[in-house]
């Protein structure tokens, strides 16, 4: 397992500037990872999704991750850098780590410099990877894929007030738009990557980039990946690049997230691994002992009919905000919010019970009642997905709870001996779809 605290940040000299980079991984492929719109080689590890993405990438690659000049821990710049200057930063980092050749992977805004490097230094480029990127950002008479000048002017005029708030990040990662904790971390990454003024300058120069002339000169093996519903960088950009790089392999992926480590990162990395090594990793789920918590809102359909769609939407938003707060406090991990409830995992049963009880009390202030079920068992974990009998049992325990009640299995009760939690024995129950009878207990905690 990668430990960010054991990964040193180093510097390569590119002209008069210092370019920050980190090296991690133990695979056979040397790979330079050029991030997109904002980067900070140390802060980015605070994203669980990125850490899991990097862990999988490190299984088959030795990775150099850089902060482009003017961003993150690299030296700031007074003027927006040219494409040539940014390309030179890649060469400087390669020299610093002593690599003669490497795979160059450009993400989003980092794609143009990756393309230019591959065309200029084919002898140093083993392969070119491009994800969510573009050769030209803005629309032109002969290029309909970009944004028109007036649209660019509008969002650039708002950029300095948006920067560091997470508003822009929610556009880049719509799958976490409702996750306030994730958006706070993304907002912090924005602030640590660059100041609002620097962001305005760098994004402004991005709208002027036009590297289309570079594409026919790229002669190295190239893989282009793009999510078909990506809104910040629309899929037409990728299709154009694929048409103009000789022999390029083009793969469209499902999803709308622009950031590669959200929205199906395993599928993306499978394509990368197969392209670079000829092998596609066999996904093997881990089996871990986990405490599962399920809860759902009692009579949610009736409440929806009473207050209408807009009112119910606000109630749900308040409920999930409370849930996120309780999960942070009790160290739970939100897995799903399907329907009108919550599915979460905990590494300790006592915290799960206390979280369920605390949330059940808190939602009374919203005029709601919850049914809560908690069970501890062995789960199969594959990426963000938890499955197995323990998950089904947890869901069924919640389904037989009374309004406002936190029910737990006998496994949970036995594991929390000495915690101060109290339980009322409600006897054995049949759980729909689960073999046998299950002895259940109602939590009576004020913790």
Rosetta blueprint (number, residue, H / E / L):
1 X L
2 X L
3 X L
4 X H
5 X H
6 X H
7 X L
8 X L
9 X E
10 X E
11 X E
12 X E
13 X E
14 X E
15 X L
16 X L
17 X E
18 X E
19 X E
20 X E
21 X E
22 X E
23 X E
24 X E
25 X L
26 X L
27 X L
28 X L
29 X E
30 X E
31 X E
32 X E
33 X E
34 X E
35 X L
36 X L
37 X L
38 X L
39 X L
40 X L
41 X L
42 X L
43 X H
44 X H
45 X H
46 X H
47 X L
48 X H
49 X H
50 X H
51 X H
52 X H
53 X H
54 X H
55 X H
56 X H
57 X H
58 X H
59 X L
60 X L
61 X E
62 X E
63 X E
64 X E
65 X E
66 X E
67 X L
68 X L
69 X L
70 X L
71 X L
72 X L
73 X L
74 X L
75 X L
76 X L
77 X L
78 X L
79 X L
80 X L
81 X L
82 X L
83 X H
84 X H
85 X H
86 X H
87 X H
88 X H
89 X H
90 X H
91 X H
92 X H
93 X H
94 X H
95 X H
96 X H
97 X H
98 X L
99 X L
100 X L
101 X L
102 X E
103 X E
104 X E
105 X E
106 X E
107 X E
108 X H
109 X H
110 X H
111 X H
112 X H
113 X H
114 X H
115 X H
116 X H
117 X H
118 X H
119 X H
120 X H
121 X L
122 X H
123 X H
124 X H
125 X E
126 X E
127 X E
128 X E
129 X E
130 X E
131 X E
132 X L
133 X L
134 X L
135 X L
136 X E
137 X L
138 X E
139 X L
140 X E
141 X L
142 X L
143 X E
144 X L
145 X L
146 X L
147 X E
148 X L
149 X H
150 X H
151 X H
152 X H
153 X H
154 X H
155 X H
156 X H
157 X H
158 X H
159 X H
160 X H
161 X H
162 X H
163 X L
164 X L
165 X L
166 X L
167 X H
168 X H
169 X H
170 X H
171 X H
172 X H
173 X L
174 X H
175 X H
176 X H
177 X L
178 X L
179 X L
180 X H
181 X H
182 X H
183 X H
184 X H
185 X H
186 X H
187 X H
188 X H
189 X H
190 X H
191 X H
192 X H
193 X H
194 X L
195 X L
196 X H
197 X H
198 X H
199 X H
200 X H
201 X H
202 X H
203 X H
204 X H
205 X H
206 X H
207 X L
208 X L
209 X L
210 X E
211 X L
212 X H
213 X H
214 X H
215 X H
216 X L
217 X L
218 X L
219 X L
220 X L
221 X L
222 X E
223 X E
224 X E
225 X E
226 X E
227 X E
228 X L
229 X L
230 X L
231 X L
232 X L
233 X L
234 X L
235 X H
236 X H
237 X H
238 X H
239 X H
240 X H
241 X H
242 X H
243 X H
244 X H
245 X L
246 X L
247 X L
248 X L
249 X E
250 X E
251 X E
252 X E
253 X E
254 X L
255 X L
256 X L
257 X L
258 X L
259 X L
260 X L
261 X L
262 X L
263 X L
264 X L
265 X H
266 X H
267 X H
268 X H
269 X H
270 X H
271 X H
272 X H
273 X H
274 X H
275 X H
276 X H
277 X H
278 X L
279 X L
280 X L
281 X L
282 X L
283 X L
284 X L
285 X L
286 X E
287 X E
288 X E
289 X E
290 X E
291 X E
292 X E
293 X E
294 X E
295 X E
296 X E
297 X E
298 X L
299 X L
300 X H
301 X H
302 X H
303 X H
304 X H
305 X H
306 X H
307 X H
308 X H
309 X H
310 X H
311 X H
312 X H
313 X H
314 X H
315 X H
316 X H
317 X H
318 X H
319 X H
320 X H
321 X H
322 X H
323 X H
324 X H
325 X H
326 X H
327 X H
328 X H
329 X H
330 X L
331 X L
332 X L
333 X E
334 X E
335 X E
336 X E
337 X L
338 X L
339 X L
340 X L
341 X E
342 X E
343 X E
344 X E
345 X E
346 X E
347 X L
348 X L
349 X H
350 X H
351 X H
352 X H
353 X H
354 X H
355 X H
356 X H
357 X H
358 X H
359 X H
360 X H
361 X H
362 X H
363 X H
364 X H
365 X H
366 X H
367 X L
368 X L
369 X L
370 X E
371 X E
372 X E
373 X E
374 X E
375 X E
376 X E
377 X E
378 X E
379 X E
380 X E
381 X E
382 X E
383 X L
384 X L
385 X E
386 X E
387 X E
388 X L
389 X H
390 X H
391 X H
392 X H
393 X H
394 X H
395 X H
396 X H
397 X H
398 X H
399 X H
400 X L
401 X L
402 X L
403 X L
404 X L
405 X L
406 X E
407 X E
408 X E
409 X E
410 X H
411 X H
412 X H
413 X H
414 X H
415 X H
416 X L
417 X L
418 X L
419 X L
420 X L
421 X L
422 X L
423 X E
424 X E
425 X E
426 X E
427 X E
428 X E
429 X E
430 X E
431 X L
432 X L
433 X L
434 X L
435 X L
436 X L
437 X E
438 X E
439 X E
440 X E
441 X E
442 X E
443 X E
444 X L
445 X L
446 X L
447 X L
